[in-house]
Amino acid sequence: MAAIPPRIPPVKAPPALITGGQTVGRTPLTPDEEAIFERDFERVVKLIALERDIGELIAMDIEHYKIVAEAAKAALNNLPFQGLQATGPNIFGMQPIRAITVRNPGIASGATPVIVWTRSVTSTGWQDVFGSSANPVSLAQTGAAPNSATNLKDRVVLAFSGLLETSDSPKFSEFRVHLQNVDYGVMPATWIEASNVFYAPLMGVFYVGKNGQFWIRGNARSTGTSVLQLVGLCFATGDYMTLET
């Protein structure tokens, strides 16, 4: 009787980020920093999700976001990580992505920044929703003023894995992400309804490194008020995290 060959155990692929070709260096978190990350990631998910079921979907990507935390640490000159409680320029932390961070590409000094997610969708069809090919969301921009939250240069890293709509109904049925120099394929928006909010996961965790850039287009199926927001984390120096405008 022929010997039964040994069973080859399945190989679990490590979490992968969608990087647009960016090189992702990583500095491991210390045990204390890792404990802070795991504690505060749960808190951030509660801040973002609004609904328990959506929070559980976001939490599935914790390993991806932990890699982003290590990448952000390397990009931000190996500053110590203090999670949600980071303050000052010599440490870094994380917070939910704020509208002011991504809705003001190319803003000039003296301009009034957009600080809310709310927008008016005035036409159907494909259109720019975050940045554009001519004016992408650039983490290298210096913003409206030296200390403004629109000044992202050298102090912000982003990662996002979904979209949240908190208006009465989603306006967009498809999305396409352009990250760095890569155009990714059209992704249908499979909106998951939870009471009066809607969540659409993307095809992975998109990583925008320090001074990187991206833009997102959406295919609107109806017009009206939209409160479309990026679901993910902003890793930034503590002085950036405390800026109000």
ZAFIPA-100096 format. One record per atom (N, C-alpha, C, CB): x, y, z; residue in one letter. Coordinates in steps of 0.1 Angstrom, whole numbers, padded with zeros to 4 digits, always signed. Atoms other than C-alpha are relative to their C-alpha. Glycine has a CB too. Layout:
BEGIN
XYZA ...
//
This chain:
BEGIN
+0008-0012+0000M +0000+0000+0000M +0009+0012+0000M -0010+0000+0012M -0008-0012+0001A +0014+0033-0010A -0001+0009+0012A -0003+0008-0013A +0001-0008-0011A +0023+0056+0017A -0008+0013-0003A +0015+0004+0005A +0008-0013+0002I +0000+0086+0022I +0009+0012+0002I -0012+0000+0010I -0009-0012-0002P +0019+0118+0016P -0005+0009+0011P +0001+0008-0014P +0004-0009-0011P +0020+0142+0045P -0009+0011-0005P +0012+0005+0007P +0009-0011+0004R -0007+0168+0044R +0008+0013+0001R -0013+0000+0009R -0007-0013+0000I +0007+0202+0035I -0010+0010+0006I +0005+0005-0014I +0009-0010-0007P -0008+0228+0059P -0002+0012-0009P +0005+0004+0014P +0002-0012+0008P -0024+0257+0042P +0008+0012+0005P -0015+0004+0000P -0008-0012-0003V -0003+0289+0041V -0009+0012+0001V +0011+0002-0011V +0008-0012-0002K -0020+0319+0056K +0008+0012-0005K -0003+0002+0015K -0007-0011+0006A -0010+0349+0035A +0000+0012+0010A -0006+0005-0013A +0000-0012-0009P +0002+0379+0056P -0009+0011-0005P +0014+0005+0001P +0008-0011+0005P -0020+0409+0055P +0007+0009-0010P -0005+0009+0012P -0005-0008+0011A -0015+0430+0024A -0006+0013-0001A -0001-0007-0014A +0006-0013+0001L -0019+0467+0019L +0000+0003-0015L +0009+0010+0007L +0000-0005+0014I -0028+0484-0014I +0007+0013+0000I -0015+0002-0005I -0009-0011-0002T +0000+0508-0018T +0003+0009-0012T +0013-0006+0004T -0003-0008+0012G +0000+0521-0054G +0015+0000-0004G -0004+0014+0002G -0014+0001+0003G +0036+0510-0057G +0010+0007+0010G +0003+0006-0013G -0009-0006-0010Q +0049+0528-0026Q +0008-0010+0007Q -0009+0009+0010Q -0008+0008-0009T +0077+0513-0007T -0004+0002+0014T +0016+0003-0002T +0005-0001-0014V +0065+0505+0028V +0011-0005+0010V -0013-0008+0002V -0009+0003-0010G +0092+0506+0054G -0007-0002+0013G +0012+0010+0002G +0008+0002-0012R +0082+0494+0089R +0010+0000+0012R -0008-0013+0000R -0007+0001-0012T +0095+0499+0124T -0010-0006+0010T +0005+0014+0006T +0010+0007-0008P +0079+0474+0148P -0003+0009+0013P +0006-0013+0005P +0004-0007-0012L +0059+0488+0177L +0006-0008+0012L -0015+0000+0001L -0005+0007-0012T +0073+0481+0211T -0012-0007+0007T +0006+0010+0010T +0011+0007-0007P +0052+0458+0234P -0010+0010+0006P +0005-0009+0010P +0008-0010-0006D +0039+0489+0252D -0008+0007-0011D +0008+0010+0008D +0007-0007+0011E +0030+0506+0219E -0010-0009-0006E +0010+0005-0011E +0010+0009+0006E +0013+0475+0206E -0012-0001+0009E +0007-0014-0002E +0011+0000-0009A -0008+0474+0237A -0009+0012-0001A +0004-0002+0015A +0008-0012+0002I -0018+0510+0232I -0008+0000-0013I +0010+0012+0000I +0007+0001+0013F -0026+0503+0195F -0013-0008+0002F +0009-0006-0010F +0012+0009-0001E -0049+0474+0204E -0011+0006+0008E +0004-0014+0005E +0010-0006-0008R -0066+0493+0231R -0008+0011-0007R +0006+0006+0013R +0006-0012+0006D -0072+0525+0211D -0006-0003-0014D +0011+0010-0002D +0006+0004+0013F -0080+0507+0178F -0015-0003+0003F +0007-0012-0006F +0014+0003-0004E -0112+0494+0196E -0007+0012+0002E +0000-0010+0012E +0007-0013-0002R -0120+0529+0207R -0002+0008-0012R +0009+0008+0010R +0002-0007+0012V -0115+0544+0173V -0011-0006-0008V +0013+0000-0008V +0010+0007+0008V -0137+0518+0157V -0014+0005+0006V +0001-0015+0001V +0013-0005-0006K -0165+0529+0182K -0003+0014-0005K +0001-0001+0015K +0002-0014+0004L -0159+0565+0172L -0005+0001-0014L +0013+0008+0002L +0003+0000+0014I -0162+0557+0135I -0013-0006-0003I +0011-0006-0008I +0010+0009+0006A -0188+0530+0132A -0014+0004+0002A +0003-0013+0006A +0014-0004-0003L -0219+0543+0149L -0009-0012+0003L -0006+0008-0011L +0008+0012-0002E -0233+0508+0147E +0009-0012+0003E -0008-0003-0013E -0008+0011-0004R -0220+0476+0163R +0004-0009-0012R -0007-0009+0011R -0003+0009+0011D -0222+0455+0132D +0011+0006-0010D -0012-0004-0008D -0010-0006+0009I -0203+0480+0111I +0014+0000+0007I -0004+0015-0003I -0012+0001-0008G -0177+0482+0139G +0007-0013-0001G -0002+0003+0014G -0006+0013+0001E -0171+0445+0137E +0006-0002-0014E -0011-0011+0002E -0006+0001+0014L -0165+0448+0099L +0013+0007-0001L -0010+0005-0010L -0013-0008+0000I -0139+0475+0104I +0010-0007+0008I -0003+0014+0006I -0009+0007-0009A -0123+0455+0132A +0007-0012-0006A -0007-0004+0013A -0006+0011+0007M -0116+0427+0108M +0014+0003-0006M -0009-0005-0011M -0012-0005+0007D -0088+0448+0093D +0011+0004+0010D -0003+0011-0009D -0009-0005-0010I -0069+0453+0126I +0014-0003-0003I -0004-0006+0014I -0014+0004+0003E -0038+0434+0114E +0005+0009-0011E +0001-0014-0005E -0005-0009+0010H -0036+0456+0083H +0003+0014+0006H -0011+0002-0011H -0002-0013-0005Y -0039+0488+0103Y +0012-0001+0010Y -0012+0005+0008Y -0012+0001-0008K -0012+0475+0127K +0012+0001-0009K +0000-0013+0008K -0011-0001+0009I +0011+0472+0097I +0002+0015-0003I -0002-0008-0013I -0001-0014+0003V +0002+0508+0088V +0006+0008+0012V -0014+0005-0003V -0005-0007-0012A +0010+0519+0124A +0016-0002+0000A -0005-0006+0013A -0014+0003+0001E +0045+0503+0119E +0006+0008-0011E +0003-0014-0001E -0005-0008+0011A +0049+0520+0085A +0000+0015+0004A -0009-0003-0012A +0001-0014-0004A +0038+0553+0100A +0012+0004+0009A -0013+0004+0006A -0011-0003-0010K +0064+0550+0128K +0013+0001-0008K +0001-0012+0010K -0012-0001+0008A +0091+0544+0102A +0000+0013-0008A +0002-0012-0010A +0001-0012+0009A +0079+0573+0080A +0001+0013+0009A -0013+0001-0007A +0000-0012-0009L +0076+0597+0110L +0012+0000+0009L -0013+0001+0008L -0013+0000-0007N +0112+0592+0121N +0001-0007+0013N +0004+0015+0002N -0001+0009-0012N +0106+0565+0146N -0005+0007+0013N +0013-0006+0002N +0005-0007-0012L +0087+0588+0170L -0008-0011+0008L -0010+0011-0004L +0008+0010-0008P +0071+0569+0199P -0015+0002-0002P +0003+0003+0015P +0014+0001+0003F +0035+0559+0195F -0009+0001+0012F -0004-0013-0008F +0008-0002-0012Q +0008+0571+0219Q -0015+0000-0003Q +0003+0014+0007Q +0014+0002+0003G -0025+0563+0202G -0008+0012-0001G -0005-0010+0009G +0009-0012+0000L -0054+0586+0207L +0004+0011+0009L -0014-0005+0004L -0003-0010-0009Q -0037+0605+0234Q +0013+0007-0004Q +0002-0007+0014Q -0012-0006+0004A -0007+0617+0214A -0002+0015-0001A +0004-0005-0014A -0001-0014+0001T +0001+0654+0218T +0014+0005-0002T -0007+0007+0013T -0013-0005+0002G +0030+0675+0207G +0008-0006-0012G +0008-0002+0013G -0007+0004+0013P +0055+0672+0178P +0009-0012+0001P +0008+0011-0005P -0010+0010-0002N +0077+0645+0193N -0005-0014+0003N +0010+0004+0011N +0006+0013+0000I +0053+0616+0194I -0011+0000-0011I -0007-0002+0014I +0011+0001+0010F +0027+0603+0170F -0011-0009+0005F +0005-0005-0014F +0011+0008-0004G -0007+0587+0173G -0010-0002-0011G -0008+0007+0012G +0010+0003+0011M -0039+0579+0154M -0013+0006+0004M -0001-0015-0003M +0014-0005-0003Q -0074+0593+0151Q -0008-0004-0013Q +0000+0015+0003Q +0008+0002+0012P -0103+0588+0127P +0004+0011-0011P -0015+0001+0003P -0003-0010+0011I -0098+0605+0093I -0010+0011+0001I +0000-0007-0014I +0009-0011-0001R -0112+0640+0095R -0002+0006-0013R +0006+0011+0010R +0003-0006+0013A -0129+0658+0067A +0010+0011-0004A -0014+0007+0001A -0009-0010+0003I -0105+0687+0070I +0013-0005-0006I +0003+0009+0012I -0013+0006+0005T -0076+0664+0062T -0001-0004-0015T +0003-0013+0008T +0000+0005+0014V -0089+0651+0028V -0009+0008-0009V -0005-0014+0001V +0009-0007+0008R -0115+0676+0016R +0005+0014-0004R -0013+0002+0007R -0005-0013+0004N -0092+0706+0010N +0013-0001-0008N +0003+0008+0013N -0012+0001+0008P -0067+0696-0017P +0004+0013-0006P -0001-0011-0010P -0004-0012+0007G -0046+0725-0029G -0004+0013+0006G -0004+0000-0014G +0005-0013-0006I -0061+0750-0004I +0012+0010+0002I -0007-0004+0013I -0010-0011+0000A -0042+0783-0004A -0002+0008+0013A -0001+0009-0012A +0001-0008-0012S -0035+0806+0025S -0011+0011-0002S +0014+0007+0002S +0012-0010+0000G -0065+0828+0034G -0013-0006-0004G +0003+0011-0010G +0012+0006+0003A -0090+0803+0021A -0007-0007+0012A +0002-0011-0011A +0007+0007-0011T -0117+0788+0044T -0001-0015-0002T -0014+0006+0002T +0000+0014+0002P -0112+0751+0048P -0014-0007+0002P +0010-0007+0009P +0012+0009-0003V -0140+0725+0045V +0002-0008+0012V -0004-0008-0013V -0003+0008-0013I -0144+0709+0079I -0011-0010+0002I +0000+0010+0012I +0011+0010-0002V -0175+0687+0073V +0000-0009-0012V -0014+0007+0002V +0001+0010+0011W -0182+0656+0052W -0012+0004-0010W -0002-0014+0005W +0012-0003+0008T -0216+0670+0039T +0003+0006-0013T -0009+0008+0008T -0002-0006+0013R -0217+0677+0002R -0014-0001-0007R +0011-0007-0008R +0012+0000+0008S -0244+0684-0024S +0004-0007-0013S -0006+0014-0003S -0002+0007+0013V -0245+0659-0053V -0010+0005-0010V -0001-0016+0001V +0009-0007+0009T -0259+0679-0082T -0003-0007-0013T +0005+0014-0002T +0002+0007+0013S -0256+0655-0111S +0003-0015+0002S +0008+0005-0011S -0003+0015+0000T -0256+0617-0117T +0012-0003-0009T -0012-0008-0004T -0012+0004+0008G -0227+0598-0133G +0013+0001+0007G +0000+0008-0013G -0013+0000-0006W -0190+0596-0127W +0004+0014+0003W +0010-0007-0009W -0005-0013-0005Q -0175+0625-0107Q +0010-0002+0011Q -0012+0009+0004Q -0010+0000-0011D -0147+0634-0083D -0007+0001+0013D +0010+0011-0002D +0005-0001-0013V -0155+0628-0047V +0010+0003+0011V -0007-0014+0004V -0011-0004-0009F -0122+0631-0029F +0012+0003-0009F +0004-0011+0011F -0011-0004+0009G -0096+0651-0049G -0004-0002-0014G +0013-0008+0004G +0002+0001+0014S -0092+0649-0086S +0013-0003-0007S -0007+0012-0007S -0013+0002+0007S -0066+0640-0113S +0008+0013-0001S -0003-0006-0014S -0007-0013+0001A -0058+0677-0116A +0004+0005+0014A -0009+0010-0007A -0003-0005-0014N -0058+0683-0078N -0003-0011+0010N -0009+0013+0003N +0002+0012-0009P -0053+0651-0058P +0001+0004+0014P +0010-0010-0003P -0002-0001-0014V -0055+0648-0021V +0015-0003+0002V -0009-0009+0009V -0015+0001-0001S -0017+0654-0014S +0004+0001+0014S +0007+0010-0009S -0006-0001-0013L -0001+0646+0019L +0012+0008+0001L +0002-0014+0006L -0012-0008+0000A +0027+0668+0008A -0004+0015+0000A +0009-0003-0012A +0003-0014+0000Q +0007+0700+0008Q +0002+0007+0013Q -0015+0001-0004Q -0003-0008-0012T +0015+0728+0032T -0012+0007+0005T +0011+0010-0003T +0013-0005-0005G -0021+0740+0034G -0002+0015+0001G -0002-0006+0013G +0004-0014-0001A -0037+0773+0043A +0009+0008+0009A -0014+0001+0004A -0009-0007-0009A -0013+0782+0070A +0009-0009+0007A -0008+0008+0011A -0011+0009-0005P +0018+0768+0087P -0006-0010+0011P +0011+0008+0006P +0005+0009-0011N -0002+0754+0117N -0014-0006-0003N +0000+0008+0013N +0014+0005+0003S -0035+0745+0099S +0000-0015-0001S -0005+0007-0013S +0002+0014+0002A -0049+0710+0098A +0000-0003-0015A -0013-0005+0007A -0001+0003+0014T -0047+0714+0060T +0015-0001-0004T -0007+0012-0008T -0014+0002+0003N -0009+0714+0063N +0004-0014+0004N +0008+0011+0008N -0002+0015-0002L -0001+0677+0059L +0014-0004-0002L -0009-0008-0009L -0014+0004+0004K +0035+0677+0048K +0008-0005+0012K +0007+0013-0006K -0009+0006-0010D +0058+0654+0067D -0006-0004+0013D +0012+0009+0002D +0005+0003-0013R +0034+0647+0095R -0013-0009-0001R -0003+0012+0007R +0013+0007+0001V +0004+0626+0082V +0002-0013-0009V -0011+0009-0006V +0001+0012+0007V +0000+0590+0070V -0015-0004+0001V +0010-0011+0005V +0014+0004-0001L -0035+0577+0060L -0002-0015-0005L -0008+0009-0010L +0004+0013+0004A -0051+0543+0056A -0015-0001+0001A +0007-0012+0008A +0014+0001+0000F -0087+0536+0046F -0005-0013-0006F -0007+0012-0007F +0005+0013+0004S -0108+0505+0040S -0014+0000-0004S +0003-0010+0010S +0014+0000+0003G -0143+0516+0034G -0006+0014-0001G -0008-0008+0010G +0007-0013+0001L -0169+0544+0030L -0012-0001+0008L -0003+0004-0015L +0012-0001-0009L -0196+0555+0054L -0009+0011-0006L +0004+0002+0014L +0010-0010+0004E -0228+0573+0043E -0010+0002+0011E -0007-0004-0014E +0010-0002-0011T -0249+0589+0070T -0012+0008-0004T +0007+0006+0012T +0013-0007+0004S -0275+0607+0049S -0011-0011-0001S +0002+0007-0014S +0011+0009+0000D -0309+0591+0043D +0002-0011-0010D -0012+0007-0003D -0003+0011+0009S -0296+0570+0014S +0013+0003-0008S -0012-0001-0010S -0012-0002+0008P -0264+0564-0005P -0002+0006-0014P +0008-0014-0001P +0001-0007+0013K -0259+0585-0036K +0009-0007-0011K +0003+0014+0001K -0010+0005+0009F -0230+0565-0052F -0001-0015+0000F +0014+0004+0004F +0002+0014+0001S -0232+0530-0066S +0014-0007-0004S -0009-0003-0012S -0013+0006+0004E -0195+0525-0077E +0011+0010+0004E +0001-0003-0015E -0011-0009-0003F -0161+0539-0068F +0013-0005-0007F +0003+0001+0016F -0013+0003+0006R -0126+0540-0083R +0011+0008+0007R +0000+0002-0015R -0011-0007-0007V -0094+0548-0064V +0012+0001-0008V +0003-0008+0014V -0013-0002+0006H -0063+0563-0079H +0010+0003+0011H -0001+0011-0011H -0009-0001-0011L -0034+0559-0055L +0014+0001-0006L -0001-0012+0010L -0013-0003+0005Q +0000+0574-0063Q -0001+0000-0016Q +0011-0011+0004Q +0001+0000+0015N +0004+0565-0101N -0008-0012-0005N +0014-0001-0006N +0007+0012+0004V -0019+0535-0101V -0015+0003+0000V +0003-0012+0009V +0015+0000+0000D -0056+0535-0112D -0005-0014+0003D -0005+0005-0014D +0006+0013-0004Y -0074+0507-0095Y -0014-0002-0006Y -0001-0002+0015Y +0013+0003+0007G -0105+0490-0110G -0012+0005+0008G -0001-0015-0002G +0012-0004-0005V -0140+0500-0105V -0005-0010+0011V -0011+0002-0011V +0005+0008-0011M -0155+0487-0072M -0015+0003+0002M +0008+0002+0013M +0015-0003-0004P -0193+0483-0068P -0001+0003+0015P -0008-0013-0004P +0002-0003-0014A -0205+0498-0036A -0011-0009+0005A -0004+0015+0002A +0010+0009-0006T -0222+0470-0017T -0004+0006+0014T +0005-0014+0001T +0003-0007-0012W -0239+0492+0009W -0006-0009+0010W -0009+0012-0003W +0005+0008-0011I -0245+0475+0042I -0008+0009+0009I +0011-0008+0008I +0009-0009-0007E -0275+0491+0059E +0000-0004+0015E -0014+0000-0006E +0001+0002-0015A -0275+0495+0097A -0008+0011+0005A +0014-0002+0007A +0009-0011-0004S -0305+0515+0109S +0000+0011-0010S +0003+0005+0014S +0001-0011+0009N -0300+0549+0093N +0014+0004-0005N -0006+0012+0006N -0013-0002+0006V -0263+0546+0082V +0003-0011-0009V +0011+0002+0011V -0003+0009+0011F -0247+0528+0053F +0015-0001-0001F -0006+0003-0013F -0015+0003+0001Y -0212+0512+0050Y +0003-0008-0012Y +0005-0007+0013Y -0005+0007+0012A -0194+0501+0018A +0014-0004+0002A -0003+0008-0013A -0014+0004+0000P -0162+0481+0022P +0007+0002-0013P +0002-0014+0006P -0009-0001+0012L -0134+0487-0003L +0007-0014-0002L +0010+0012+0000L -0006+0013+0003M -0113+0459-0018M +0012-0003+0008M +0004-0001-0015M -0012+0002-0009G -0086+0463+0008G +0002+0012+0008G +0012-0005-0008G -0004-0011-0008V -0068+0487+0030V +0010+0008-0009V +0007-0003+0013V -0009-0009+0008F -0054+0516+0009F +0009+0008+0009F -0009+0009-0009F -0010-0006-0008Y -0022+0530+0023Y +0005+0012-0008Y +0012-0010+0003Y -0005-0012+0006V -0012+0566+0016V +0011+0005+0009V -0011+0012-0002V -0011-0002-0009G +0023+0571+0029G +0003+0015+0001G +0012-0006-0006G -0003-0013-0003K +0039+0603+0041K +0003+0007-0013K +0013+0001+0009K -0002-0008+0012N +0037+0630+0013N -0005-0007-0012N +0015+0004-0002N +0006+0007+0011G +0018+0605-0009G -0013+0008-0005G -0004-0014+0004G +0012-0006+0005Q -0014+0613-0029Q -0010-0010-0005Q +0004+0010-0011Q +0011+0008+0005F -0047+0599-0040F -0012+0008-0005F -0004-0011+0010F +0014-0006+0002W -0081+0607-0054W -0010-0011-0003W +0000+0010-0012W +0011+0010+0002I -0114+0589-0056I -0011+0006-0008I -0005-0005+0014I +0012-0004+0008R -0142+0591-0082R -0011-0010+0004R +0003-0001-0015R +0012+0008-0002G -0177+0579-0077G -0011+0001-0010G -0006+0003+0014G +0010+0000+0010N -0206+0570-0099N -0013+0002+0007N -0001-0014-0008N +0013-0003-0007A -0237+0588-0086A -0012-0005-0007A -0001+0016+0002A +0012+0005+0006R -0270+0572-0091R -0012+0009+0003R -0003-0014+0005R +0010-0010-0003S -0290+0600-0076S +0006+0012+0006S -0010-0006+0010S -0005-0013-0005T -0287+0636-0065T -0006+0003+0014T -0004+0011-0010T +0005-0004-0013G -0292+0653-0032G +0012+0001+0010G -0009-0011+0006G -0010-0002-0010T -0273+0657+0001T +0007-0013+0003T -0006+0006+0013T -0008+0012-0004S -0245+0632+0008S +0009+0003+0011S +0008-0005-0012S -0009-0002-0011V -0225+0628+0040V +0010-0012-0002V -0007+0000+0014V -0009+0011+0003L -0199+0604+0024L +0013+0003+0007L +0002-0001-0015L -0013-0002-0007Q -0168+0599+0045Q +0009-0013-0001Q -0003+0002+0015Q -0009+0011+0000L -0137+0578+0044L +0001-0007+0013L +0014+0005-0004L -0001+0008-0013V -0135+0550+0070V +0015-0005+0000V -0010-0012+0000V -0013+0004-0002G -0100+0546+0082G +0007+0008+0011G +0008+0001-0013G -0008-0006-0010L -0072+0560+0103L +0010+0010-0005L +0008-0010+0008L -0011-0010+0003C -0050+0591+0102C +0011-0002+0011C -0006+0015+0001C -0012+0001-0009F -0016+0584+0118F +0008+0013-0002F +0009-0012-0003F -0006-0014+0002A +0000+0618+0125A +0008+0004+0013A -0011+0010-0003A -0007-0005-0012T +0023+0637+0148T -0010+0006+0010T +0010+0011-0004T +0009-0004-0009G +0007+0647+0180G -0005+0015-0001G +0005-0001+0014G +0004-0014+0002D +0007+0684+0172D -0010+0001-0011D +0012+0009-0003D +0011+0000+0010Y -0013+0677+0140Y -0013-0005+0006Y +0004-0009-0012Y +0012+0006-0005M -0038+0656+0159M -0008+0010+0008M +0003-0012+0008M +0007-0009-0009T -0047+0685+0182T -0004+0013-0007T +0009+0004+0012T +0004-0012+0007L -0052+0711+0155L -0015+0000-0002L +0007+0001-0014L +0014-0001+0002E -0088+0723+0153E -0004+0004-0014E -0006+0011+0010E +0002-0004+0014T -0087+0740+0119T +0013+0003-0007T -0010+0013-0001T 
//
